[in-house]
Amino acid sequence: MSSPVPVSFIFLLILLVMGIVWFVTPKGPNQTLIRTSLMLTLACCYLMWAVTYLAQVYPLESTCYTSVWRSR
């Protein structure tokens, strides 16, 4: 089976980038808007990646190999 290491590693990487975004955003009247937009974008990208990755690793239905012809 697959390991949870890639999902955990990317999650920690995204948290690190969010922390950097928190401290690097420029001061001004739109600081909260810029911070929120960037952090929400990172969170949505991570969720999309995680759902796609996990759907490929753990599919809901297994493949079914049936054929019309019977071999003799």
C-alpha positions in Angstrom: 0.0 0.0 0.0 0.9 3.6 -0.1 2.6 5.6 2.6 1.1 8.8 4.1 4.5 10.5 3.8 3.9 12.4 0.6 0.6 13.9 1.9 2.1 14.8 5.3 5.2 16.3 3.6 3.3 18.5 1.2 1.0 19.5 4.1 4.0 20.6 6.2 5.4 22.4 3.2 2.2 24.3 2.6 2.0 25.3 6.3 5.6 26.6 6.0 4.7 28.6 2.9 1.6 30.0 4.7 3.8 31.1 7.6 6.1 32.8 5.2 3.1 34.5 3.5 1.9 35.7 6.9 5.1 37.6 7.7 6.0 38.7 4.2 2.8 40.5 3.1 3.3 44.2 2.8 1.8 46.6 5.3 -1.1 48.6 4.1 -4.9 48.9 4.1 -5.2 45.6 2.1 -2.8 43.5 4.1 -5.6 41.3 5.5 -7.1 40.8 2.1 -3.8 39.9 0.5 -3.0 37.5 3.4 -6.4 35.8 3.3 -6.4 35.5 -0.5 -2.9 33.9 -0.7 -3.5 31.5 2.3 -6.9 30.5 0.9 -5.4 29.9 -2.5 -2.7 27.7 -0.9 -5.2 25.7 1.1 -7.4 25.1 -1.9 -4.5 24.0 -4.1 -3.4 21.6 -1.3 -6.9 20.2 -0.9 -7.3 19.7 -4.7 -3.9 18.0 -4.9 -4.6 15.8 -1.8 -8.0 14.6 -3.1 -6.6 13.8 -6.6 -3.6 12.0 -5.1 -5.6 10.0 -2.6 -8.2 9.1 -5.2 -5.5 7.5 -7.4 -3.9 5.7 -4.4 -7.1 4.4 -2.9 -9.7 4.1 -5.7 -13.3 3.6 -4.7 -13.9 0.8 -7.2 -11.4 -1.9 -8.2 -10.9 -2.7 -11.8 -13.1 -5.5 -13.1 -11.6 -7.6 -15.9 -14.5 -9.2 -17.7 -14.7 -10.1 -21.3 -17.5 -11.1 -23.6 -15.5 -14.1 -25.0 -14.8 -17.1 -23.0 -11.4 -18.7 -23.6 -11.4 -22.5 -24.0 
